[in-house]
Amino acid sequence: MSGSAWSRAARLDSLQGKRIGLLDNIKHNAEYLLMEVGERLKSDFNCEVEFTKKKTYTRFAEPHIIDSLKKFDAVVTAVGD
């Protein structure tokens, strides 16, 4: 996004024990991909994972969704199909 105030978050030193948000954009199969990612994060890194769903895949996540993701150390999102 040119000219925006957004910046990339700092890279985590480790995923071990982190809280990870999984953002489902509700496209076909995104949920299944994120479920697998979540299981791997839990088993490989002892992460706490929590799923959140966007209302629609055609628009940006609503402000309340973005606010709810701020409690996580990292967020993974997926596009299905």
Stockholm file with secondary structure:
# STOCKHOLM 1.0

chainA/1-81         MSGSAWSRAARLDSLQGKRIGLLDNIKHNAEYLLMEVGERLKSDFNCEVEFTKKKTYTRFAEPHIIDSLKKFDAVVTAVGD
#=GR chainA/1-81 SS CTTCSCCCCCCCSCCTTCEEEEEECCCTTHHHHHHHHHHHHHHHHCCEEEEEECSCTTSCCCHHHHHHHTTSSEEEEECCC
#=GC SS_cons        CTTCSCCCCCCCSCCTTCEEEEEECCCTTHHHHHHHHHHHHHHHHCCEEEEEECSCTTSCCCHHHHHHHTTSSEEEEECCC
//
